[in-house]
Amino acid sequence: MNINNINVNKYPISQMFDPDSKTVFEVPKYQREYVWGTREWSALYDDLFENDEGYFLGSIICINSTTNSLSPKFEVVDGQQRLTTTSLFLAALYDILNSHKNELDEDQQSDLLQLRRKLVLKKTTQDLRVVPQVQGSNLDDYMGLMAKIGLIPQRAMPNFAGLRRIVKGFNYFRKRIETDAEESGDVIHMLFQILDKVNAAILVMIEVSNHADAYTLFESLNNRGTPLTSVDLIKNLLLARLDVTESDNLDYYFARWREVLSNLGDDYSVQERFFRQNYNAFRGALNEPFRKDDRLYPLGVIATRSTLLDIYEKLVTRDPKGFLDDITENSTYYSAIILNKTDSLSSELRECFLDLQRVQGAPSYLFLLYLFKNKTALSISDDDIAKITRLLINFFIRRNVTDTPPTRDLTRLFMAFIEETEQSNYTGNDVYNHLRTKLISVSASDDFFAEKLHGPVYDENSGACRFILCMMAKRGMTQETYVDLWRQYDSKQYVWSIEHIFPQGSNIPQSWVDMIAGGDRAKAQEYQTLYVHTFGNLTITGYNSTLSNKSFEDKRDRKDNSGKYIGYRNGLNLNADVCDKDEWTVDIIKARTDSMVKEILEMFQL
């Protein structure tokens, strides 16, 4: 774990909420709302009183955002649930003790005043020690509650506050404390015993200097529920910076941020990949304002999961509004590529992007993002992008079958070509031609591609195998015979699936042993090992589970209850050289493999 500046200190609550200090713990605006409920409140209360004094409450992670040394301020990026709950516990204690104020002796009244100062800073009337975030009316409810119990000046309690967690938490602790105090027989004594327990409880405060270090800690300390993601932290940092200069318009900027996430969809892995690829696609322009010496990329040579937050922290800090404008525009382009929004795309380009997704071509999205944003400057059209995407599809099919170039090199490959495009001022068809040359130079040869295609492709890469078979089947379709081979059931399983003609199961049916090996089971098992996963033994059918280990004739002639062929006579041209056979032999498999490989090499040329 590489963190430059980190301070770790263990504090009792009495010191964390020091009545004589002006330390404030503020939860960033628009962070996840307060979510603890009865289960967590009960566990906290029980743990405090079932253990000795000094019970460990957990840890919090803070960024020191102090601007005035006399008033320390910490941004709470992890631990808001604990801090908010602790302050609600103390507020409930204060409210009950204050109702018994006339029964307290002089020392006890002094302790009550100290308790007040734990929640509201000394010599102020409304400066809160803990400032909850604003989502779900958390801050409004908290301030309404503090006013109701007399800790800050009067203000109206928000509507329906009693139905939300802040007030519910306060009421839970108030009821538990009152019950225990009354059952003890000495209310005042018991109330101060409870206060002592809370004051002695321990929190570990981890203080870091920036959001990147906070994220590194999240990655290693994520055993306390769901940690904030790097995208969450970029959002928090962005809104925190905008709150300084644009506080009156913060809701507008938060809506803009939601637009970005709407473009990217709900899948966090896609969101994170966009932020990595956004930097990697435009790193030249993004680094320009930061260059002070000979370093070409002072922000970082490449955005990875571990460097992502450090890069974006600098970008956001420099120009939060400009950053939001740029990221919003780029997420719109990205949404077209990943097909969250496709209204503006031609049917051809939409199908190209779908196929690129199907061949696991996501590493090239950064290049397509670059093309979309720079269409005018590069003098390219949507037709050009479709042509480039088809080239990328062929490249990824060959790469996935041959594992050349290796996966680790793909991101840098497209980053380097963007840099080459900018330095050489490629425009128009030059972009396609030079990309084609680059992809050929790093790809496996046709001979090696053919060698891999003759092997057990299904076993080595079933995804690439399925894509190739679907594309071969699609070639023979007409408008009248078209079927969607990518359609899925609600269970996300494909309606049309790969079928092994000679079965792949270890228990080879006797009918197949007789047909393919003349009754020699050992020979049949040897043939199965050598040929079962090769293209010549593969096809596409629907209702695959109904075929299974049936004989060749049954699989070929299978019909459903309505008399429709669902076996190899299902109408797909891919099965034309299967359904005309009366038997299935090794020689047929080998010949069909040779024929299919020849067609595949022609289909997926570079």
C-alpha positions, 0 to 999 in steps of 0.5 A: 500500500503506497500512501505518502502522508498518513497519520493514524491515531487512536482516540477515545470519544471524549477526545474525538469530540473534545469540548474545548476544541473547534474540530469539525467532522463534515461528511461531503455533500452528496455522499451516500446517505445515512443508512444505519438502522435498528440492527446497527443501533442495537449492536452498537448499544449492546457492544458498548455495555457488554464490554469493558470501557475502551470498546473499539468502535472502528475506524474513520478515514478523513482528509484534512481540509483545514483552512484556519489552524484555529478551526480544524476541519476534516472531510469524512470520506469513510466512517460517516455512519459511526460518527453520525450514530455516535453524535445521535447517541450523545444527543439522546443522552444530552436531552435526557440529562437536560430534562433532569437538570434541576436534579444535578449537582454542580459537577454534574451540571458542568458535565452536562455543559461539556456534553453540549460542547461535544455536539456544538462548538464552544462559544458558538450557537450553531456550529455543529461538531459533526455535519451529516451529508445532505442526501435524504434530508440527513442534514436538515433532519439533524439540525431540526433535531438539534434545535428541538433539544435546545442545542442550536437556535430554533428552526422548524423540524422538516416534514416527515423527519420522524419517518427518516433514519436520523430522528429514528436513530435518536429516538431509538437511543433515547428509549434504550437509555431511558429504559436502562436508567429507570430499571437501574433504580438510580436514574442520574447515576445510570445516565452518567455511567452510560455517558462514561461508557460512550466517552471511553469508547475508542475510534481510530482516525486515519488522516490522509492528505488527498482522495487518492490516498483515501481510495488506496485505503478503501481498497485495503480496508473494504471489510467493513461493508461496501466501500466507496468506489473511485467513481464515488470519490471523483464525484465527492471531490468534484462537488466539494470543489464546486461547493466552494465556488458555485454553492448556489448551483450545486444541485445543477452540477449534481444533476449534470453528474447524474447525466454522466452516470446515466450515459454510462449505465449502472454497471460500476465496472463500465463506469470505472473503465470509462474514466480510465479510457477517457484519460488514456484517449485524451492524455496528450491534451489533458496533460498540457496544462500540467507540463513544467519540464520535460515530462510528457505526461506529468499526470501519469503515463497511463490510467490504471485502477490504482492511479485513476483517482490520483489523476482525476484529483488533479484534473478536478482541482484545477478546473472543476467546471471545465472538467464536468463539461468535458466528462459530460460530453465524452460520456455521451460519445461513450454511451453510443459505443456501449449502446446505452443510447443508440438513437443517433446511430445508423443501423450499420454502426449500431450492429458494428458496435454490438459485434465489437462488444461480442468479441470482447473488444472493449480495449479499443473503446478508448480509440473509438471515443477519440474518433467520435470526439475528433470526427471533424478534425480527423475528417471522418464520418460515421461510415468511416467509423463503421469501417474501422470498427469492422477492422477492429472486430476482425483484429479481436477475433484473431487476437482472441483465438491466437492470444496475440498480442497479449491482453496486457498490451492492448490498451497501450497499443491503442494509446500509441496509435492515438499518439501516432495519429496526432503526431503524423496528422492522419486524417480521412482514410489515412486513419484506417490505412495506418491502423490496419498496418499497425494491427497487422504488425502486431497480430499473428500470421495467417498460418498461425491463425489457421493452426489455432482454428484447426485446434480445440477452439471451443475449449480454448475460447468458447466466446470467440468460437460462438461469435465465429459460428454465428457470423458464419450462419448469418452469412447465409441468411436472407431477410425472410430467413433471418433469426437473431442468434444472440437472443437470450432468455430471461435467465440470460442464456442464449436461445441459440447455442453451440452444439457438439455433434459428436457429444463432449460428455465423458460417457459416450453413448454406445450408438456413437462408439459404434458409429465413430469408432466401430465399437472401440470405446478407447478409440472413440475416447481418443477421437473425442479428445482430438476432435470434439471441440474443433470447428468441424464438430460444432454447429448452432441449434436451438433447444440444445438440452433436448439433443444432448447425447442422442444418436446422430440421426435423432439429433439431425431429424429432431422436431418439436411438438408442432412438427418444426425441425429443431435439430440440424435441419433447422434451416441454418446454412451452417448445418447444410453440410451436416443434415445431408449426412447419414453418419458422422465420422472423424474423416467428415469432422476433419474435412468440415474443419478444413472447409470452415477454416478456409471460410473463416480466414476469408471472413476475418482478414486484416 
